Amino acid sequence: MKDKDNNRFIVSVKVGPKGQITIPKEAREMFDIKVGDTLMVMGDKSRGIALLRAEMFYSMMEEK
């Protein structure tokens, strides 16, 4: 399923045999994710999984 507007989208991805997913092109373009960028994987058992740019994560931690 794919749905997109200028500020958000929904797309499904499959987990491969090594536990990897591909970040869809729409997400890479929207968030300017390039080869070599570092992302943080954050998880909460009741709320799910989120990906966040490492720079944004560290910036948020400095604010607290």
Sequence and secondary structure as in RCSB ss.txt:
>XXXX:A:sequence
MKDKDNNRFIVSVKVGPKGQITIPKEAREMFDIKVGDTLMVMGDKSRGIALLRAEMFYSMMEEK
>XXXX:A:secstr
 EEE SS EEE     TTS     HHHHHHTT  TT  EEEEEETTTEEEEEEHHHHHHHHHH 
